[in-house]
Amino acid sequence: MRILLVLAHPLEESFAASVTETVRRKLIANGHTVDLLDLYREDFDPRLSHSERSRYFEPAYDPSEAGPFVSRLKQADGLVLVFPQWWFNFPAILKGFFDRVFAPGVAFENDPDGGRIQPRLGNIHLFWAFTTTGSPWWVVNLYMGNPVRRLLKRGIAAFCAKGLDFKMVNLYDMDRIDDAKRKAHLARVEKLVDRI
């Protein structure tokens, strides 16, 4: 399987980078091909341009402004995202990745009559996310309703592909945990990725 592994964290020494490396190593060890897309290191511009937005609902939307990233998504069989949750949401660079790369004609088709959009990412069979948050479990799930999971699963994944293997794994209380818990989480990530 060809996996597009997307990292969205500005610090090269971040825990997200450690999770990404754990995922990358295990996938390669199991015979998968990994295309690592480090959004910050590749200087991805998350801003949807004026021309992109003005053409968004045209019948033949041209995604060429984000062409290299679109091509990498189209070549993948699976997508694995690694990112921190900030303010119970995606980092801006990852939100921009969805805005610019998951575009009409690439990830979905607009219904000209205003109905439900049609999924176009038939090549993507696996959609996993590994995230961290500084908040405890109860704040994310009970108080906030786990908005990132809902956006990923019910919004992006469901609207862009059918029959996906969807999984989201979150490490809570990131700002307060110790090294032992971080190591245990990396071991959990490795064990989960071994199933792919």
N, C-alpha and C positions, 0 to 999 in steps of 0.2 A: 504494500500500500504506500502511496506517496502522500506524505503528511506535510501540510503547510503549518509550521509551528510559529506562532506570532507572539512576540514579547513586547509588552508595552510598559516599560519602566525606564526613567531617565538615568538611573544609577547603575553602572556596570557591575558593582559589587552588591547589588540588592539581593534580597531573599528570592525575589521573582526570578532573577538571573540564575540562582542556584536551582530553583524548580525547573526552569527551562533546560538547563544543562542535564539535570536528572532525566527529564522526559526525552531529550535528544539522544542521550547515550543509550537508554533502554530501547527506544525505537530502532536505532541503528543495530544494536546487538540482536534484536529480533528479526532483522532482515528488511526493515522498512526503509524507504528513502525519505530523508528529512530535508525540507527547504526551510531553513531558519530565516524568518523575517523579523529582525530587531528594528522596530519602527523608529526608535531614536537614533540608533547607529546608522541606519540607512537614510536618515534625514527625511522621513516621510512628512509631507505637508498635509496636515489634517483639514485645512480650510477648503471648503467647497467653493470653487471659483464662481465668479459672476456668470461666465459662459456655461459652466456645468449646470448651474441652477436654472438658468434661463432656458436651457434645452431639455430639462428633466422630464417633461411630459410630452415631448415630441415622439412620434411613432418610432423613429429609428435613432434613439439616443446614442451618441458617440462617446464612449468612455475613454477615449484615447489620452486624455490629460492624465489619467491614472493608469495608463496602459500597462506598464511593466508589472504593477501590483495586481491588476485585473488578470493578466496572463498567468501569474503564479497561482491565483485562486482557481482559475479554470483548469489548470493542470493537476490540481490536488484531488485526492480521493477522500481525504480527511482534513479537518481543521482543528488544531489545538491552540487555545488562547491561554496566555499566562499574563496576569495583570493584578495590580492592587485595586481595591475599591476605595475610591475617594469620595466622600460625601454621598455614600450609598449609590455610587454610579461608576461608570467607566472613566478611566483617564481620558482627557480630551483628545489625545492622539489616537486612541482606539476608537472613540466615537467618530472621529474624522475618517478613520479607516472604513468603518461601516458606511458612513455618508458617501464617500467617494468611490469605494471599490465595490460595495454591494449595491450596484447601480441598476437602473432599468436596462433590460436586455442582457444583463450579466447574472444577477441574483434573482430577479423577478421581472414580470411583465406587468405594466400598468393596464388595468381594464379601462378602455376608452369610455365606457358607460358609467364609470365610477364605482364598479363593484369590487369584489375581492381581487387583490393582485394574485398573479399566477406564479408559482415557484419556477425558477430556471436553473437552480444549482443541482441538477440531477447527478453531477459527478461527485458531490459531497455525500458520503455515507456515514461519516463519523464527525461529531461536533462536540468537543470537550472543552472545558474551561477549568483552569486552576487559578484560584484567586485568594487574596488575603484581605482582611479587614481589621481595623483597630478596635472595632466594637465587639462586644460579646454576642454569643449566639442569640440570646433572647432579644436584644435590641434589633438585630438584623432581621430575625424571623418573626417575632411576635409583634414588636412595635412598628417596624418598617415594612413587614410583609415580603421581605427578600426581593426587592425591586430588580436587582441585577439578574437574578435567576429568571424572573418573569420576563424581563426584556429579552434575554438570550433565548429562552425556550419557547415562549408563546409568541414573541415578536419576530426576532431575526431568524432563528432556526426554522420555525414552523411556516413562516411566510416565504422562505427562500428554498427549502428542500423538503422532500417527503421521505418518510421512513428512516429517519436518522437515528443513529446510536448517539443519544444526547446524555452528557454527564457534566455536572458542575461540582467541583470539590473546593470547599472553602476552609481556610485556616482563620479562625476567629481570634480576637484578642491579640493580634499580632504585635502590638506595641508593648505588651506586658509578659509575653511568654519567654521562657529561657531557651538556652541552646539545646537542651535535651528534647524539648517539645518540637523545636524546629527540625532536629535530626529525625525524630519520630515521624514528623509530617513528610519529610523527604523519602523516608522508607515506605510510607503509605503510598505516596505518589508513584514510586518505582513499582510497587506491587500492583497498583491499578493499571499502569501503562503496560505491564507485562501481559495483560489480558487482550491487548489490541492485536 
